[in-house]
Amino acid sequence: MLKPGVLRNKKDFSALYGKGKSAGGRYVVLFFKKNGLGYNRRAFLASKKVGDSVRRNRARRLMRESYRLFEKRLPLGYDFLFIARKSAADGGVKCGDVGDSMRALLRKNGLLR
């Protein structure tokens, strides 16, 4: 069974890219938009520019864990797309660094309580 809080459809991604707002940080780029639902949906991406599969998976894991730590403080009814930058996959980057970058982006856009 599929989880309801995950973005999967091409039309949802297209709407985020086309009508959503974006902000960039040191390790992460954030796209967000209201979705009109009673819950948040999210996606975590790392393109092949980030590195090989090991680096891409690590970047996604760091973003997922950082999101999990502060998701209770987010308002409901939004779609979030977090895209890893190449710097997020470097060996010395810790989960806290990526989390700080994500929190800063959300605070800057008034989304974090």
N, C-alpha and C positions, 0 to 999 in steps of 0.2 A: 504494500500500500504506500502511496506517495505522501510525503509530508506536505501539509497545506502552506507552510511558510517559506517555500522555495520557489524562486522564479524559474520557469522552464520554457515558456512559449515565446516564439520569435516575435509575436505582436507585442508582448509585454516589454521585451528588450528594445524593440523599435520605438515604442512609446517613451521609454526612459531616455533613450538617446535623443529623440526628436523633441519631446515636450518637457523633459525633466530638467532639473538644474544640476550643475556640476561644480565640483571644487577639487583642487589638487593639493596634495601634501607631499611630504618627503618620500614616504614609502607607499602611499595609497592614493588613488583617484576615486572620488565618490560621485555617483549619480543618484539622484533621489527625486521622487514625485509622489504626490498623494494618489492612493489607489481606490479610495471609496469603500474599502472593506473594513471589517472590525479587527483586523490583525495585520501585522507587518509581513512583507515578503522580502527575501534577500537572495543575493547571488554573489559568489566570490570567483573572480576570474584571474587567470595569469596566462598571458599569451606566450607564444614560443620565443618572443624576444627576451623574456625573463630568464630563460635558460633551459637546461634539459629537464626531463620529467621529475627528477628528484628535487630540483630547485623550485619548479612550479608547484609541486605538491606541498613542499615546505611553506612556500609563501601563502598558499590557500589555507593550510592548517593554522598558521599564525593569525591570519585574518579571522578565521572562524572562531578560534579560541578568544581572541580579543573582543569580538562581537558578543560572544556568549557572556562575557564578564559584565558588560554594560547594557545588554538588551532590555533589561527591566526598566531602565531609565529613559527609554525612547518612547515618544508618543506613538499611539496606534494609528493604523491606516496609511502607511507609507510603503513604497517599494524602494529598496536600497540595493545598489550595485556597487561593490567594492572591487576595484581593479588594481592588482599589484603592479608596482613599478619595478624596474630592474634592480633597484637598490634594496628592495625588500627581500630578495633572495640571496643576498650576500651572507657569507658564513657567520659574520660577527653580529648580525641583527638578532635581537632578542624579541620575545613576544611582547614585552613591555614597551619596546620602541615602536613597534607596529601599532599597539593599542593606543599609545599616546598620540600618534599621528591620526588615527581614526577618530579618537575623542576630540582632538583639536578641530578636525573638519566638521564634525557634527555640532560642536559648540559654536563655531564660527557661523554656521547657518541656522542657529537657534533651535536645533533639534534635540539637544541633550538637556534633560532636567537636572 
